[in-house]
Amino acid sequence: MTVYVDAGCDSLARLCAYYEQENDRLSVANTHLTNTMSKKEQEKKSLPCAWWELLATLIAGLLLGGVTIFLTTRKKWKKVF
């Protein structure tokens, strides 16, 4: 992305230079962070680990669904008996 600024004031020119340097600094930091994260994610995620996470999520969902059904139907059954 390119931004063109025509400045007639020294403070505005300094501000433009500051934001240009800040943009360059953040761009380098973002590139470094992206490279670091992708390497760590590749090392971290292995196939067996992903299956255990999937299984744990499934079990948690089933338990939460069962508890929710129990709590909502319990009130109806108290009215019947």
CYANA upper distance limits for C-alpha pairs under 8 A (distance plus 0.5 A):
  5 VAL  CA     16 CYS  CA      8.18
  7 ALA  CA     12 LEU  CA      6.53
  7 ALA  CA     13 ALA  CA      6.23
  8 GLY  CA     12 LEU  CA      7.91
  8 GLY  CA     13 ALA  CA      8.10
  9 CYS  CA     13 ALA  CA      6.82
 10 ASP  CA     14 ARG  CA      6.65
 11 SER  CA     15 LEU  CA      6.60
 12 LEU  CA     16 CYS  CA      6.68
 13 ALA  CA     17 ALA  CA      6.75
 14 ARG  CA     18 TYR  CA      6.61
 15 LEU  CA     19 TYR  CA      6.78
 16 CYS  CA     20 GLU  CA      6.65
 17 ALA  CA     21 GLN  CA      6.77
 18 TYR  CA     22 GLU  CA      6.63
 19 TYR  CA     23 ASN  CA      6.45
 20 GLU  CA     24 ASP  CA      6.82
 21 GLN  CA     25 ARG  CA      6.64
 22 GLU  CA     26 LEU  CA      6.59
 23 ASN  CA     27 SER  CA      6.55
 24 ASP  CA     28 VAL  CA      6.83
 25 ARG  CA     29 ALA  CA      6.72
 26 LEU  CA     30 ASN  CA      6.43
 27 SER  CA     31 THR  CA      6.73
 28 VAL  CA     32 HIS  CA      6.71
 29 ALA  CA     33 LEU  CA      6.58
 30 ASN  CA     34 THR  CA      6.53
 31 THR  CA     35 ASN  CA      6.74
 32 HIS  CA     36 THR  CA      6.66
 33 LEU  CA     37 MET  CA      6.50
 34 THR  CA     38 SER  CA      6.64
 35 ASN  CA     39 LYS  CA      6.84
 36 THR  CA     40 LYS  CA      6.77
 37 MET  CA     41 GLU  CA      6.51
 38 SER  CA     42 GLN  CA      6.68
 39 LYS  CA     43 GLU  CA      6.84
 40 LYS  CA     44 LYS  CA      6.38
 41 GLU  CA     45 LYS  CA      6.39
 42 GLN  CA     46 SER  CA      8.25
 45 LYS  CA     49 CYS  CA      7.03
 45 LYS  CA     50 ALA  CA      7.21
 46 SER  CA     50 ALA  CA      6.87
 47 LEU  CA     51 TRP  CA      6.95
 48 PRO  CA     52 TRP  CA      6.88
 49 CYS  CA     53 GLU  CA      6.85
 50 ALA  CA     54 LEU  CA      6.71
 51 TRP  CA     55 LEU  CA      6.60
 52 TRP  CA     56 ALA  CA      6.56
 53 GLU  CA     57 THR  CA      6.63
 54 LEU  CA     58 LEU  CA      6.70
 55 LEU  CA     59 ILE  CA      6.73
 56 ALA  CA     60 ALA  CA      6.61
 57 THR  CA     61 GLY  CA      6.62
 58 LEU  CA     62 LEU  CA      6.74
 59 ILE  CA     63 LEU  CA      6.65
 60 ALA  CA     64 LEU  CA      6.58
 61 GLY  CA     65 GLY  CA      6.53
 62 LEU  CA     66 GLY  CA      6.59
 63 LEU  CA     67 VAL  CA      6.66
 64 LEU  CA     68 THR  CA      6.60
 65 GLY  CA     69 ILE  CA      6.64
 66 GLY  CA     70 PHE  CA      6.57
 67 VAL  CA     71 LEU  CA      6.62
 68 THR  CA     72 THR  CA      6.67
 69 ILE  CA     73 THR  CA      6.49
 70 PHE  CA     74 ARG  CA      6.33
 71 LEU  CA     75 LYS  CA      7.56
 72 THR  CA     76 LYS  CA      7.80
 73 THR  CA     77 TRP  CA      6.78
 74 ARG  CA     78 LYS  CA      6.82
 75 LYS  CA     79 LYS  CA      7.22
 76 LYS  CA     80 VAL  CA      7.14
 77 TRP  CA     81 PHE  CA      6.88
